[in-house]
Amino acid sequence: MIKTPLFFVFTLLALSTSNAQTLDQQANEVLNQTETRQDRMLRSMLSNPYPPKGSGGPGMWHYEDFAIAAYWFNEKTTEADEGILTLQEELYPAALESFEAGGFHWHAYLLERIYFLFSSRSKHFPGRMSVEAEHAILEMLWDWASPICRKELASPDRVWWYWGSENHHMMAWVSFWGAAHIFKDHPDYQNRVYADRATPSEMAAAFDEYFKVYARERASKGLLVEIAAPTYAKYTLNTWYNLADFAEDPVLKDRMDMLLDLYWADWAIEQVDGVRGGSRHRCYPGRASAEQSGGAEAAWYHFGRGVEASKHPGTISAATTFWRPDPLVVVLVLDDEGRSDYAYVSRRPGLKEPGGAMNYVEDVSHPLYIANGVNRLHPQGGALLRTSWCTPDFVAGMSQTAPLTREDWTAISGQNRWNGVIFAGHPTARIFTQPLMPSRGSVYNAEWGVQSQGVMILQRLRASNAHGQRIWFDQSLERTEQNEWIFVEAPQAYTAVRIVKDGGVWESDSIEQRRDGRGRDGQGEWLALNNEYSPVIIETASKEDYADFRSFQTEILGNTFSCEGNLVKYRSESYGTTLTLPVDASGPPLVDSVPVDYEPDAVYESPYIQGDFGDGVVTIQKGETVLTLDFTRE
């Protein structure tokens, strides 16, 4: 179960039983408790730093996280200073040479956070770190950034270029931004020049402009590519807090404040009990798919929901940020029941720029690109419509994609897409489709389908490197089978699942099919399709809409279903909708005889979030309360 601190449980119980207290008052109470939640984790970090010292010795995160906690409370600061110096002397040289895990871009923005908060020049808690530790951070940042950071990297026309993946890029580019701002104000560094002869002031100004455009583009064109990725999205989010907390440019600070509100509103209206529903990209087999959800670790600090007091370095910025969500966003999180049932339709980025490879385009214009390539996304997106049917009892969602080849997508979009249903009342209760995990690498562009409200048809694509197709059923779900349908009872919902052709075989879960190699037996069971390209129908409804489980089964069995030629057609009487999918991907899917529009005018369309694609103005609304996020405002 998701653990919640007792003081917070008691508060929520009191709030929910008090008719006099409004949702606005509850939201203010949650906001007032933010520092308490932050301090709770940091106090634990101080006594038991994470990650712990392993057999291979402590890594950089161990020293960084401990230093943040020690300086925060102004306790054990000498030990924190020693850790920073040890980090520089023993671990930094190896990190400087690495791109993947352990590379210095994973750490630079965290060291900058320490500097912004606790150095002698801090506007927040000045002088809590020693001069020696402060100089160590400055030396590492200059040694890393000065040879490779160039103004061309901050060109506004490159905001849809990603060095490596989305989270790698943001950690590096926010680190370049932070380092330049530190150097421009420091007497020992402000007159130095980078390899391209730019001064720190010039570099800082260039990256300010870059991120102002970045914020507007992401807000107006669908936010992140690594959508709700349990493994990766937290790192991108972690960097945004640095921009919001420490930006001096008022326009940049305003836009990052708004971008965070939009991110969390997007999370809020798809979550139930702190578990986010809807589709995910870059969601690996194993715990990420079967147990976790995107954003849950940082959400606890803001809303008291999600993974309690996560010590993960990928959430340390949320644990120390001064940023607070708008009360309206908090209300959206708290009022699960009041949001009722609704569709959330959004356009998301993911297509690559026409031409070139889907991953790491070769580019010799910069040493970073030479070493690791660059992903260039199509700035206008297209071909990807994300649909979620949200209720207090379940969230069903998928990424509806045009049946393109895997080479049409950036790898970070096409990799390990997750489509399925999460259920209220149990943190891991879910059903989703997933191919077999390959012996090496990941699957790309694995499936497509069509969704309307709580009904979806999913199918493995042939234009993929995937093999096999399976349906996951969490162990918390009760199942029964009748007439080729699998009927499922969740705590507050019913689901019906049908393999259209040739049926399937039940298989036990196995550690070998988990990328992380972690977990325990009995967490769930797979239904492996005998025909990997057979479409799968999934319909989910709230229990309150039926007299009992048998009534739901009777209705499903009475629905019209056909598979003739290349078309699968299914009619849901409960939702009053008909879905049609061409199994050879020769044409678009149909919802009530109308082709799916992958590029609607709206980038966000729901009762709570609205905005037109590329417009730059997004509205968050609940009842009579409206929050307008204007990313065109100067």
C-alpha positions in Angstrom: 0.0 0.0 0.0 1.0 3.6 -0.5 2.0 4.9 2.9 0.8 8.3 4.0 2.1 10.0 7.2 -0.3 9.8 10.1 -0.6 13.6 10.5 -1.7 13.9 6.9 -4.2 11.0 7.2 -5.8 12.6 10.2 -5.9 16.0 8.5 -7.6 14.6 5.4 -10.1 12.6 7.5 -10.9 15.8 9.4 -11.3 17.8 6.3 -13.4 15.2 4.5 -15.9 15.0 7.4 -16.2 18.7 7.9 -19.0 20.1 5.8 -17.9 23.6 6.7 -14.5 23.3 5.1 -14.4 23.9 1.4 -12.1 22.3 -1.2 -10.3 25.7 -1.3 -9.6 25.5 2.4 -8.4 21.9 2.0 -6.1 23.0 -0.8 -4.6 25.7 1.4 -4.1 23.2 4.2 -2.2 20.9 1.9 -0.1 23.8 0.6 0.7 24.8 4.2 2.0 21.3 5.0 4.4 21.3 2.1 7.4 22.3 4.2 6.5 19.7 6.8 6.6 17.0 4.1 9.8 18.3 2.7 11.5 18.5 6.1 10.3 14.9 6.9 12.2 13.5 4.0 15.3 15.7 4.5 15.5 14.8 8.1 15.5 11.1 7.2 18.1 11.8 4.5 20.4 13.5 7.1 20.4 10.4 9.3 20.3 7.8 6.5 21.6 9.2 3.2 20.3 7.8 -0.1 21.6 6.0 -2.1 23.3 4.1 0.8 27.0 3.2 0.6 27.2 -0.1 -1.3 30.0 -2.6 -1.9 31.3 -0.4 -4.6 31.5 2.6 -2.4 29.2 5.7 -2.3 28.4 7.5 -5.6 28.1 11.2 -6.2 24.3 11.2 -5.5 25.1 10.0 -1.9 27.3 13.0 -1.2 25.0 15.5 -3.0 21.8 14.3 -1.3 23.4 14.3 2.2 24.9 17.8 1.6 21.5 19.2 0.6 19.9 17.8 3.8 22.8 18.9 6.1 23.0 22.4 4.7 19.1 22.7 4.8 19.1 22.1 8.5 22.5 23.7 9.1 23.6 20.5 10.8 26.6 18.2 10.1 27.8 20.8 7.7 31.5 19.9 8.2 30.6 16.3 7.1 28.7 17.7 4.1 31.7 19.9 3.1 34.0 16.9 3.3 31.6 14.9 1.1 31.7 17.6 -1.6 35.5 17.6 -1.5 35.6 13.8 -1.7 33.2 14.0 -4.6 35.5 16.3 -6.5 38.7 14.4 -5.8 37.5 10.8 -6.2 34.4 10.7 -8.3 34.2 13.7 -10.6 36.9 12.7 -13.1 35.1 9.5 -14.0 31.8 11.3 -14.3 33.3 13.9 -16.6 34.0 11.1 -19.2 30.7 9.4 -19.1 27.5 10.1 -21.0 25.2 7.5 -19.4 24.4 6.9 -15.7 27.1 8.6 -13.7 27.9 11.2 -16.3 28.4 14.7 -14.9 25.3 16.2 -16.4 23.3 14.0 -13.9 25.0 15.9 -11.1 25.9 19.4 -12.3 22.4 20.8 -11.8 22.2 19.3 -8.3 25.5 20.8 -7.4 24.2 24.1 -8.8 21.1 23.8 -6.6 23.4 23.4 -3.6 25.4 26.4 -4.6 22.3 28.6 -5.3 20.8 27.6 -1.9 23.8 27.5 0.4 26.9 29.3 -1.0 28.3 32.6 0.4 26.6 34.3 -2.5 23.2 32.7 -1.9 20.0 34.7 -1.6 18.4 32.0 0.5 20.7 30.4 3.1 24.1 32.1 2.6 27.3 30.7 4.0 26.1 27.3 5.2 28.7 25.5 3.1 32.4 26.1 3.5 34.5 28.2 1.2 36.5 25.1 0.2 33.3 23.2 -0.8 32.0 26.2 -2.6 35.2 26.5 -4.6 35.1 22.8 -5.4 31.7 23.1 -7.0 32.8 26.2 -9.0 35.9 24.4 -10.2 34.0 21.3 -11.3 31.3 23.3 -13.1 33.9 25.4 -15.0 36.0 22.4 -15.9 33.0 20.7 -17.3 31.1 23.5 -19.0 33.8 25.9 -20.4 35.1 23.5 -23.1 31.7 22.3 -24.4 29.0 24.8 -23.6 28.6 27.2 -26.5 26.0 29.8 -27.4 24.9 27.8 -30.5 23.5 25.2 -28.1 21.1 27.8 -26.8 19.8 28.8 -30.2 16.0 29.2 -30.0 15.5 27.4 -33.3 16.9 24.2 -31.6 14.4 23.9 -28.8 13.1 20.7 -30.4 16.6 19.2 -30.6 17.5 16.8 -27.9 21.0 15.7 -27.0 20.4 12.0 -26.4 17.1 11.6 -24.7 14.7 14.2 -23.3 15.8 13.8 -19.7 19.6 13.7 -20.5 19.2 16.9 -22.6 17.3 18.7 -19.8 19.8 17.8 -17.2 22.7 19.0 -19.4 21.1 22.2 -20.7 19.7 23.3 -17.4 23.2 22.7 -16.0 24.7 24.9 -18.7 22.1 27.6 -17.8 22.8 27.4 -14.1 26.6 27.3 -14.4 26.5 30.5 -16.6 24.4 32.3 -14.1 26.7 31.3 -11.3 29.8 32.4 -13.2 28.4 35.7 -14.4 28.0 36.9 -10.8 31.2 35.6 -9.4 34.3 37.9 -9.4 36.7 35.0 -10.1 34.7 33.8 -13.1 32.7 36.6 -14.6 35.6 37.8 -16.9 36.5 34.4 -18.2 35.4 33.1 -21.6 34.1 29.8 -22.8 35.7 27.9 -25.7 33.5 29.9 -28.2 34.8 33.1 -26.6 31.4 33.9 -25.0 31.4 35.5 -21.6 29.4 34.0 -18.8 27.0 37.0 -19.0 26.5 36.4 -22.7 26.0 32.6 -22.2 23.5 33.2 -19.3 21.5 35.6 -21.5 21.4 33.1 -24.4 20.2 30.2 -22.2 17.5 32.5 -20.7 16.1 33.1 -24.1 16.4 29.5 -25.0 14.3 28.4 -22.0 11.7 31.1 -22.5 11.1 29.7 -26.0 11.3 26.1 -24.6 8.6 26.8 -22.0 6.3 28.3 -24.5 6.8 25.5 -27.1 6.3 22.7 -24.6 3.2 24.2 -23.0 1.6 24.9 -26.4 2.5 21.7 -28.1 1.9 18.9 -25.7 4.5 19.0 -22.9 7.0 16.1 -22.8 7.9 13.3 -25.2 8.7 10.8 -22.4 5.1 10.9 -21.4 4.4 9.8 -17.8 7.6 7.7 -17.9 8.1 6.2 -14.4 11.8 6.0 -15.0 12.7 9.1 -16.8 10.1 11.9 -16.5 11.2 12.7 -13.0 14.7 13.8 -14.1 13.3 16.3 -16.6 10.9 17.6 -13.9 13.7 17.8 -11.4 15.5 20.3 -13.6 12.5 22.5 -14.1 12.5 23.4 -10.4 16.0 25.0 -10.8 14.7 27.3 -13.5 11.6 28.2 -11.4 13.5 28.7 -8.2 16.6 30.5 -9.4 15.8 32.3 -12.7 16.5 36.1 -12.4 14.8 36.9 -15.7 11.1 37.7 -14.7 9.7 36.3 -18.0 11.6 33.0 -17.7 10.6 32.6 -14.0 6.9 33.4 -14.9 6.9 30.9 -17.7 8.5 28.1 -15.6 6.1 28.7 -12.8 3.2 28.3 -15.3 4.8 25.3 -17.0 5.0 23.5 -13.6 1.3 24.3 -13.0 0.4 22.9 -16.3 2.5 19.8 -15.8 0.8 19.1 -12.4 -2.6 19.9 -13.7 -2.0 17.4 -16.5 -1.0 14.9 -13.9 -3.9 15.8 -11.6 -6.7 15.1 -13.9 -5.4 11.6 -14.8 -4.5 10.4 -11.4 -6.5 8.3 -8.9 -5.1 7.9 -5.4 -1.8 9.4 -6.6 -1.4 6.8 -9.4 -1.4 8.4 -12.8 -3.5 6.7 -15.5 -3.3 7.2 -19.3 -0.7 6.1 -21.7 3.1 6.2 -21.0 6.1 6.2 -23.2 9.5 4.7 -22.2 7.7 2.5 -19.7 9.9 -0.6 -19.2 8.7 -4.1 -18.5 8.8 -4.9 -14.8 8.0 -2.6 -11.9 7.7 0.5 -14.1 4.8 -1.1 -15.9 3.2 -3.3 -13.2 3.7 -1.2 -10.0 4.8 2.4 -10.7 3.4 5.5 -12.4 4.9 8.7 -13.7 5.3 11.7 -11.3 4.3 9.8 -8.1 7.5 10.5 -6.2 7.5 14.3 -6.6 3.7 14.5 -6.2 3.9 13.6 -2.5 5.8 16.8 -1.7 3.1 19.0 -3.4 -0.1 17.2 -2.7 0.5 14.5 0.0 -0.3 11.8 -2.6 1.9 9.3 -4.4 5.1 7.8 -3.1 5.7 9.0 0.4 8.8 11.0 1.1 10.8 9.6 -1.7 14.6 10.0 -1.2 15.4 9.4 -4.9 17.8 12.0 -6.2 15.4 12.5 -9.1 13.0 14.2 -6.7 15.4 16.1 -4.5 14.5 19.4 -6.3 10.8 18.9 -5.4 11.9 18.3 -1.8 13.7 21.6 -1.6 11.8 23.8 -4.0 10.1 27.1 -3.0 7.7 26.7 -5.9 4.1 25.9 -4.9 1.3 24.8 -7.2 -1.6 27.1 -7.7 -4.5 26.2 -5.3 -6.7 25.4 -8.3 -4.3 22.6 -9.2 -4.3 21.3 -5.7 -8.1 21.2 -5.8 -8.0 19.2 -9.0 -5.8 16.6 -7.2 -8.0 16.5 -4.0 -11.4 16.3 -5.7 -11.3 12.9 -7.3 -15.0 12.3 -6.9 -16.0 15.7 -7.9 -14.3 15.5 -11.2 -16.8 12.8 -12.3 -16.4 11.1 -15.7 -14.7 12.9 -18.7 -12.5 12.5 -21.7 -9.1 14.1 -21.8 -7.7 14.3 -25.4 -4.3 15.8 -26.1 -1.7 16.1 -28.8 1.8 15.1 -27.8 5.2 15.5 -29.5 7.1 12.4 -30.7 7.5 12.5 -34.5 11.1 13.0 -35.6 12.1 15.8 -37.9 11.6 14.5 -41.5 14.7 12.8 -42.8 17.5 11.2 -40.8 17.5 8.4 -38.3 14.9 7.9 -35.5 17.6 8.0 -32.8 20.8 10.0 -32.4 21.2 11.7 -35.8 24.9 12.2 -36.6 26.0 15.8 -36.3 29.5 17.1 -36.3 28.6 20.7 -35.5 29.5 20.3 -31.8 31.6 17.8 -29.8 28.5 16.7 -27.8 26.7 15.8 -30.9 29.7 14.1 -32.4 30.0 11.8 -29.3 26.4 11.0 -28.8 24.3 12.3 -31.7 21.1 14.4 -31.4 17.4 13.7 -31.6 15.5 16.2 -33.7 11.8 16.3 -33.1 9.2 17.6 -35.5 8.2 21.0 -34.0 4.6 20.6 -35.3 4.2 17.0 -34.0 1.4 15.0 -35.5 0.2 11.4 -35.8 -0.1 11.0 -32.0 -3.4 11.6 -30.2 -3.3 10.8 -26.5 -6.8 9.8 -25.1 -7.8 9.1 -21.6 -11.2 8.3 -20.1 -11.1 9.5 -16.5 -13.4 8.5 -13.7 -13.1 8.3 -9.9 -13.1 4.5 -10.3 -10.6 4.0 -13.1 -8.6 5.7 -15.9 -8.4 4.0 -19.3 -5.9 5.5 -21.8 -3.8 5.0 -24.9 -1.6 6.8 -27.3 -3.6 6.6 -30.6 -1.0 6.7 -33.3 -1.1 6.7 -37.1 0.2 3.3 -38.3 3.7 4.7 -39.3 7.0 2.8 -39.4 9.2 2.9 -36.3 11.6 5.1 -38.2 9.1 7.9 -38.3 9.3 8.4 -34.5 12.0 9.5 -32.3 13.1 6.5 -30.3 12.2 8.3 -27.0 8.6 8.4 -28.2 8.2 5.0 -29.8 10.0 3.1 -27.0 8.0 0.9 -24.7 4.6 2.6 -25.0 2.2 1.5 -22.3 -1.6 1.5 -23.0 -4.2 0.2 -20.5 -6.4 0.8 -17.5 -5.5 1.6 -13.8 -8.1 1.1 -11.1 -8.9 3.0 -7.9 -8.8 1.3 -4.6 -5.5 -0.6 -5.1 -2.1 1.0 -6.0 -1.1 -1.7 -8.5 -4.5 -2.7 -9.9 -4.1 -2.4 -13.7 -4.6 -4.1 -17.0 -2.3 -3.4 -19.9 -0.9 -4.8 -23.1 2.8 -5.5 -23.6 5.0 -7.5 -26.1 7.7 -9.8 -24.9 10.8 -8.1 -23.5 13.6 -8.6 -26.1 16.9 -10.1 -25.0 18.6 -6.8 -25.8 17.3 -3.3 -26.1 13.6 -2.3 -26.2 10.5 -2.5 -28.4 9.6 0.4 -30.6 6.3 1.4 -32.2 4.8 -1.8 -30.9 1.0 -1.2 -31.2 -1.8 1.1 -32.3 -5.5 1.2 -31.8 -8.6 3.3 -31.2 -10.4 4.5 -28.1 -13.7 6.1 -27.3 -14.5 6.8 -23.6 -14.0 3.6 -21.6 -13.7 1.3 -24.7 -10.5 0.6 -26.7 -9.2 -1.8 -29.3 -5.4 -2.4 -29.3 -3.3 -4.3 -31.9 0.3 -5.2 -32.3 1.9 -3.4 -35.3 3.9 -5.3 -37.9 6.0 -2.2 -38.5 7.8 -2.8 -35.2 10.7 -4.8 -33.8 8.4 -6.3 -31.2 7.7 -10.0 -30.7 4.6 -11.6 -29.1 1.7 -9.8 -27.4 0.4 -10.3 -23.9 -2.2 -8.8 -21.6 -1.3 -8.2 -17.9 -3.8 -8.7 -15.1 -2.8 -7.6 -11.6 -3.1 -10.1 -8.8 -5.6 -7.9 -7.0 -8.2 -8.3 -9.8 -10.8 -11.1 -9.7 -11.4 -12.9 -13.0 -13.9 -15.1 -14.6 -14.2 -16.3 -18.3 -17.2 -16.7 -20.5 -17.7 -17.0 -24.3 -14.1 -15.9 -25.0 -14.4 -12.9 -22.8 -12.4 -12.4 -19.6 -14.4 -10.5 -17.1 -12.5 -8.6 -14.3 -13.7 -7.2 -11.0 -11.7 -4.3 -9.6 -12.5 -2.5 -6.3 -14.7 0.0 -8.0 -15.0 -1.1 -11.6 -15.6 -3.9 -14.0 -13.6 -4.7 -17.2 -14.2 -7.0 -20.1 -11.3 -8.2 -22.3 -11.5 -10.2 -25.5 -8.8 -11.5 -27.9 -10.4 -11.1 -31.3 -8.7 -14.1 -33.0 -7.3 -17.4 -31.8 -7.5 -16.9 -28.1 -4.6 -17.0 -25.6 -2.8 -18.9 -22.9 -2.3 -17.9 -19.3 1.3 -17.6 -18.2 2.9 -16.8 -14.9 4.9 -13.7 -14.4 8.7 -14.1 -14.5 11.7 -12.1 -13.4 13.2 -12.7 -16.8 10.5 -10.6 -18.4 11.3 -7.6 -16.2 14.0 -5.2 -17.3 14.9 -4.4 -13.7 15.0 -8.0 -12.7 13.1 -7.1 -9.5 9.8 -8.1 -8.0 8.2 -11.1 -6.5 6.1 -14.0 -7.7 2.4 -13.8 -7.8 2.1 -10.1 -8.6 0.0 -10.8 -11.6 -0.6 -13.1 -14.6 -0.2 -12.7 -18.4 -2.6 -13.8 -21.0 -0.3 -14.5 -24.0 -2.0 -14.2 -27.4 -1.7 -17.2 -29.7 -1.9 -14.8 -32.6 0.4 -11.8 -31.7 -1.3 -9.6 -34.3 -4.9 -10.2 -33.1 -6.7 -7.1 -31.9 -7.7 -6.9 -28.2 -10.9 -5.3 -27.0 -11.0 -3.8 -23.5 -14.1 -2.2 -22.1 -14.2 -0.8 -18.5 -17.1 0.7 -16.6 -17.8 1.8 -13.0 -19.6 -0.6 -10.7 -22.1 2.0 -9.7 -23.5 1.8 -13.3 -24.6 -1.8 -12.8 -26.7 -3.8 -10.4 -24.0 -6.4 -10.1 -21.1 -8.1 -11.9 -23.5 -10.5 -13.7 -25.4 -7.5 -15.2 -22.2 -6.1 -16.6 -21.3 -9.5 -18.2 -24.7 -9.8 -19.7 -24.5 -6.4 -21.3 -21.0 -7.1 -22.8 -22.1 -10.4 -24.2 -25.0 -8.7 -25.9 -22.8 -6.1 -27.6 -22.4 -6.3 -31.4 -19.0 -7.6 -32.5 -17.7 -8.6 -35.9 -14.4 -9.4 -37.6 -14.9 -9.5 -41.3 -12.2 -9.0 -44.0 -9.7 -6.5 -42.6 -12.1 -4.8 -40.2 -12.8 -5.4 -36.6 -15.9 -3.6 -35.4 -17.2 -3.4 -31.8 -20.3 -1.7 -30.5 -20.6 -0.7 -26.8 -24.2 -0.1 -25.8 -23.2 1.2 -22.4 -21.1 4.0 -24.0 -23.2 4.3 -27.1 -20.1 4.1 -29.4 -18.8 2.0 -32.2 -15.1 1.4 -32.8 -13.7 0.1 -36.1 -10.1 -0.9 -36.6 -8.5 -2.1 -40.0 -6.3 -5.0 -38.9 -4.0 -4.5 -41.8 -3.4 -0.8 -40.9 -4.5 0.1 -44.4 -6.6 3.1 -43.2 -7.5 5.1 -40.2 -9.5 3.8 -37.2 -13.0 5.0 -36.9 -15.1 6.2 -34.0 -18.8 6.1 -34.9 -17.8 6.0 -38.6 -15.6 9.1 -38.3 -11.8 8.7 -38.9 -9.6 9.5 -35.9 -8.2 13.0 -36.2 -4.6 12.9 -35.0 -4.0 16.6 -35.4 -7.0 18.5 -33.9 -6.9 22.2 -33.4 -6.8 21.7 -29.6 -3.6 20.6 -28.0 -5.5 19.9 -24.7 -9.2 19.3 -24.6 -11.0 18.4 -21.3 -13.4 20.0 -18.9 -10.4 21.1 -16.9 -7.5 21.9 -19.3 -8.0 23.6 -22.6 -5.7 25.1 -25.2 -5.2 25.4 -28.9 -2.1 23.9 -30.5 0.7 26.4 -30.8 -1.3 29.2 -29.3 0.7 29.7 -26.2 -2.3 30.3 -23.9 -3.7 27.4 -21.8 -6.6 27.5 -19.4 -7.1 25.5 -16.3 -10.6 25.6 -14.9 -12.8 24.0 -12.3 -16.3 25.3 -11.8 -16.1 29.1 -11.7 -12.4 29.2 -10.9 -10.2 29.8 -13.9 -6.4 29.9 -14.1 -5.0 31.4 -17.4 -1.5 30.4 -18.3 -0.3 32.9 -20.9 3.1 31.8 -22.3 3.2 34.7 -24.7 3.3 37.3 -21.9 6.5 39.3 -21.8 
